[in-house]
Amino acid sequence: MFRTRLDPSGQAAGEAVELVSEEERAMAEALDRPGDGRAFLCARATTRRVLGWVLGRSPASVEFCRSEHGRLALVDREVCFSVAYGGGLQLIAVSLNGAVGIDVQDGDVTYGENLHLALTRWEQQLLRRLSPSARQMFFLGLWTRKEAVLRAVGYGFRVPPDEVDVLLEDGEGVVAVPLPDGAGVAEVHVRDLPTGRGTVAAVATTGPVTDLHTWMFNPAVGAVHLNSC
């Protein structure tokens, strides 16, 4: 897993434009909120830099495509990866064996009755027992795990989130995911990730995680190994 500071400044976005595709530039221009387009371009450029570092290629040679179910992937599928950003932080998970999904939230998703429906019955019951002040962060933790899980299986919200129970003891465990179109049930390994105050993150894989390495990535110097677990 790679951590990096997401810098959506004008200078960083200008440098990012040189690495992204015409389609990605058009996608950035179509985003509504101020600053979202620049953040998107910077995230895509950083993803290319990280994958280039992992694969020993130039970032400009890293080409993306979409999988059968719309997941962002490498054209040559040499590794599986997942990207998320929020709260000024970008996380990029790279797996050499099996699919991976990652998510990070900093409060942009706010708990409300409409999102209550995204929870299983047991998750809803536990959430109702909490004080109003505690519900937001608890909900964000559940939401982040669900996003990571659905990204790992590759179907996204074609899998109803209210059918995926992500209540985990000690922030780590195996989640059963009912796949659409009669494809059966997938077992996905999930664990929470340490982040800064007010931010939550989780990573999910379709196979057991034997080693989780965390790297800090800086475009100027490359990746610095932080820890393994």
N, C-alpha and C positions, 0 to 999 in steps of 0.2 A: 504494500500500500504506500502511495506517495502523497505527502501533504505539501501544499504550497500556498503562499499568500496570493489571493486573486487581486490583481492590480488592474482595475478598469480605467486607468487614467488615459488621457488623450494620447500621450506618447506610447504607452503600452499597446493601446488599441491600434495605433498607426503601425507599429511593428507587427502586430498580429495579422493585419490585413495581408501582409506579404506571404503568410503561411496558409491561409484558409482558401477554400474554393469559392468560385463565383456563387454557387448555390448557398454556401454558408453566409456570404456577404448579404445575399438577398434575404435570408432568414433573419439575420440581425436587423436589417432595415425594417422588417415587418413587425418587430416587437414593439409593444405600445409604451411601456413605462420608460421614463428617462433613465439612461444608463444601462438598461437591460441589453441593448444591442452590443455595446462595448464589452460588457461582462461576458456575453456569449462568445464574441470573437476571441477575447483573451483566453477564455476557458478552452476553446477548441485549439488554439495555437499551443497552449501549455500541454494539452493532451498529446499533441503531435511531438512536442519536445520530449516528454516523458517516454512515450512509446519508442521514439527514435533512440533514446538513451538505452532502453531495455534491449532493443533489437540490434543495436549497433548500426543504425542507419541515420541519414540526415533527416531532420524533421520534415523537410519539404517532400521527401519520398514516401511519407506515410499517407496512405489513401484509405478513406472510409467508404463504407457501403451500408446498406440496411439488410438485416436478416429477413427471413421469411415473415416474421412477426413484427418487423419494424424496429428491431434493436440495432443500435449503432455498433458496427463491427469493422474489423480490418478486412480489406479486400482479400488478402491471402489467408485470413483466419489463423495466423501463426500463434497468437495468444488471444485470450478473451479479456476484455476490460470493461470497466464501468466508471462513470464520472458523475460527480455531484459537487455543487458549490453553494455556499450560503454563509452569511456572516463574515465575509471577507476571506473565507477559507475554501480552497478547492481540494477535493480528495479524488484520487485516481487509483482504483484497485485493478491489479493485473494478475491474472491467473494463468499458469502454464498447464494446469490440469483441471478441466471442468469449467463451468460457467460461474460468473461472479456478478454480484450486484452491490451497489453502495449508495448510501443516501446521507445527507446532512441537512439539518433544519435549524433555523435560528429564530423562529417565531413568525415567519411569513405565513405559515399555515396556522390559523387561530381556531381553537376548539369552539365548536358551536353545535347546535342541535342538528344542522344539516350534515356535519361530519360525524356526528354520533352514529349515524347509520352505517359508517364505514367500519364499525367495531363489531366483534362477535358479542353474543349475549353475555358471556362471562366477562369480557373486557368492559362492557357497558356497566355491569353490576359493580365491578371493582372501582370503576371511575366514579360512580355515584356516591361511593362511600368516602371519597376524598373531599377535603375542603375546597371551595371554589378557587382559592389561590394556588392549590397544588395541582388542580386538574390540567392546566395548560401544559406544564412540562411533562406530566405523565402521559398525556395524549400525544405530545410530540415524540416521545420515546416509542410509543406504539406505532405511530404513523411512519416514523423513520424505519423501523424494522420491517413494516409491511412494504414500503417502497423498495427497500433493499432486496427483500425476498422476491417480489414480483419482477424486479429487474433481473434477478439471477435466473429465474425460470424462463425469462424471455418473452412472456406473454403480456406483461404490463397489466393494465386494468381490464383486460379480457377475463382475468381471474377476479371475481368479486372480492374486495378486501374484507367484507364482513364474513367471509368464509375461511379466512386465514387467521388462526389464533396465534398471536405472537407474545403471549404471556410467558416469560422465561424466568427461571430461577437464576439469580446472580448474573443476569444479562447475557446468558449464553445457553444455547440449546438447539434442538432439532425441531423444525416446524413442518407440519404436513400441509401440502398445497394441492388442492383439487384442480387439476388441469382441465381446460375447456376441450370441447369436441371429443369427449370420451377418452382422452389421452391418459387417464389414470391419476394417480396421486404421486407427487414428487416429495421427497424428503430433503429439506434444505437446512443447512447448518448456518446459524445466525449468532452473531456476537455484537454487543455494543462496543463502541470505540471511545476512547478518552478524547474529550474536546475542551474548549474553553467554556467559561461560565455563560449560561444562556443558550448554548448550542449543544445539540445532540447528534450522534451519528451512529450508523450501524453498517456492518458488512455481512453479506450472505453468499454462500457457495453451494453448488450442487453436489459437492463431495466433501469429505472431512478435511479440515484445515490442519495439516501436520506442522506447518511453520508459517507464522505471520510476521513478516518483516516490515518495519515502518521506516520510510525514508523521507527526509526533507529535501524538496527539490527547489533549486534556484537556477533559473535559466543561465545565469552568468557563470556558475561553477559546477552545475550538474547536481547529482544526488549525493546526500550525506546520510549514511545509515544511522538511525536513532536507536532502534531496539528490535528484539525478536521475542516472540512468545508462542 
